[in-house]
C-alpha cells in the first residue's frame, strides 16, 4: 500500500501548468520548495513538502502527471540530487483546456453583462469631447 492521497489537490497541477506555460513547454522541473511556495502564493494553501510528494504521487498514479527523478551518482559514488522533471499528460492537457474554456465562457458572460456600462461611459466621453471640439472649430482663427 502506498502513502498517496485518495484525491490529489488539482491546485498543484494548475501551478505546474503555469510553470510549463511560462516556458512554452509541456514539462518543467521546479524544486519542491518552489512548488510549495507557488501553491501558497497563488492559491493560499500551505503544505509541507511531504504533502506535496503525496499529492504529486497520486497525480502520477491517476495519470495526470509523469514524474522522472533526475538524481545521479557523483564522481565519488555519492548521490547528487536534482529537481524532479514533471511532464503534463494528455489527460492533464484535456482537463486544463476544459478549465480554460469554462473560465473564458464565464468571463465573457460577465463582460457581456457589463458592456452596456462601458459603452455608455465611452459614448458620454466622446459626446463631451466632440462638443468641445466643435466649439473650438467654430471660433475664428487667431489674428497674426
C-alpha positions as semicolon CSV with decimal commas, in nm:
position;residue;x (nm);y (nm);z (nm)
1;X;0,000;0,000;0,000
2;X;0,129;0,349;-0,079
3;X;0,111;0,670;0,120
4;X;-0,054;0,872;-0,157
5;X;-0,376;1,063;-0,100
6;X;-0,706;0,933;-0,239
7;X;-0,788;1,251;-0,436
8;X;-0,498;1,477;-0,532
9;X;-0,520;1,855;-0,498
10;X;-0,556;1,988;-0,851
11;X;-0,420;2,328;-0,750
12;X;-0,075;2,171;-0,770
13;X;-0,147;2,069;-1,129
14;X;-0,253;2,427;-1,208
15;X;0,072;2,565;-1,064
16;X;0,279;2,315;-1,264
17;X;0,080;2,402;-1,577
18;X;0,153;2,771;-1,522
19;X;0,523;2,696;-1,499
20;X;0,508;2,488;-1,817
21;X;0,317;2,761;-2,000
22;X;0,563;3,025;-1,886
23;X;0,843;2,839;-2,064
24;X;0,615;2,725;-2,350
25;X;0,689;2,357;-2,282
26;X;0,489;2,055;-2,169
27;X;0,738;1,987;-1,892
28;X;0,906;2,170;-1,607
29;X;1,147;2,085;-1,326
30;X;1,095;2,318;-1,030
31;X;1,218;2,223;-0,686
32;X;0,973;2,102;-0,425
33;X;1,020;2,418;-0,223
34;X;0,940;2,631;-0,528
35;X;0,616;2,441;-0,590
36;X;0,515;2,473;-0,224
37;X;0,581;2,849;-0,233
38;X;0,389;2,897;-0,559
39;X;0,092;2,697;-0,432
40;X;0,086;2,922;-0,125
41;X;0,125;3,238;-0,334
42;X;-0,143;3,161;-0,594
43;X;-0,393;2,950;-0,400
44;X;-0,339;3,032;-0,033
45;X;-0,285;2,669;0,066
46;X;0,008;2,591;0,290
47;X;0,157;2,244;0,269
48;X;0,473;2,064;0,361
49;X;0,699;1,911;0,101
50;X;0,591;1,566;0,221
51;X;0,227;1,655;0,149
52;X;0,335;1,780;-0,193
53;X;0,500;1,445;-0,267
54;X;0,185;1,260;-0,160
55;X;-0,028;1,467;-0,395
56;X;0,210;1,452;-0,692
57;X;0,246;1,077;-0,640
58;X;-0,133;1,044;-0,653
59;X;-0,140;1,255;-0,970
60;X;0,117;1,027;-1,127
61;X;-0,081;0,720;-1,016
62;X;-0,403;0,863;-1,165
63;X;-0,241;0,964;-1,494
64;X;-0,234;1,343;-1,454
65;X;0,147;1,380;-1,445
66;X;0,458;1,197;-1,542
67;X;0,747;1,229;-1,297
68;X;1,110;1,148;-1,359
69;X;1,359;1,172;-1,077
70;X;1,681;1,320;-1,208
71;X;1,919;1,210;-0,932
72;X;2,256;1,080;-1,041
73;X;2,570;0,934;-0,892
74;X;2,865;1,169;-0,849
75;X;3,234;1,104;-0,914
76;X;3,299;0,956;-0,570
77;X;2,979;0,747;-0,570
78;X;2,771;0,995;-0,370
79;X;2,413;1,076;-0,464
80;X;2,372;1,409;-0,643
81;X;2,010;1,528;-0,615
82;X;1,841;1,731;-0,886
83;X;1,483;1,850;-0,905
84;X;1,217;1,616;-1,041
85;X;1,101;1,651;-1,400
86;X;0,722;1,690;-1,430
87;X;0,555;1,616;-1,764
88;X;0,192;1,704;-1,834
89;X;-0,002;1,409;-1,974
90;X;-0,276;1,413;-2,234
91;X;-0,535;1,376;-1,958
92;X;-0,399;1,685;-1,782
93;X;-0,398;1,887;-2,104
94;X;-0,762;1,799;-2,176
95;X;-0,857;1,894;-1,820
96;X;-0,669;2,224;-1,837
97;X;-0,816;2,309;-2,178
98;X;-1,168;2,244;-2,044
99;X;-1,095;2,457;-1,737
100;X;-0,969;2,743;-1,952
101;X;-1,272;2,729;-2,182
102;X;-1,507;2,729;-1,880
103;X;-1,332;3,032;-1,734
104;X;-1,344;3,201;-2,074
105;X;-1,717;3,137;-2,105
106;X;-1,781;3,266;-1,752
107;X;-1,569;3,575;-1,802
108;X;-1,722;3,663;-2,141
109;X;-2,068;3,628;-1,988
110;X;-1,968;3,869;-1,713
111;X;-1,811;4,103;-1,966
112;X;-2,127;4,099;-2,178
113;X;-2,336;4,186;-1,875
114;X;-2,109;4,484;-1,803
115;X;-2,066;4,601;-2,161
116;X;-2,361;4,842;-2,151
117;X;-2,187;5,032;-1,868
118;X;-1,865;5,058;-2,066
119;X;-2,041;5,160;-2,388
120;X;-2,239;5,427;-2,207
121;X;-1,922;5,562;-2,045
122;X;-1,737;5,577;-2,377
123;X;-2,034;5,739;-2,551
124;X;-2,061;6,008;-2,284
125;X;-1,691;6,088;-2,307
126;X;-1,697;6,100;-2,685
127;X;-2,003;6,326;-2,676
128;X;-1,826;6,567;-2,439
129;X;-1,508;6,567;-2,647
130;X;-1,692;6,618;-2,973
131;X;-1,882;6,916;-2,829
132;X;-1,564;7,080;-2,708
133;X;-1,401;7,012;-3,043
134;X;-1,692;7,164;-3,236
135;X;-1,681;7,474;-3,012
136;X;-1,314;7,525;-3,089
137;X;-1,368;7,475;-3,461
138;X;-1,648;7,736;-3,471
139;X;-1,425;8,011;-3,334
140;X;-1,241;8,235;-3,570
141;X;-0,871;8,166;-3,611
142;X;-0,639;8,396;-3,414
143;X;-0,514;8,709;-3,598
144;X;-0,149;8,736;-3,675
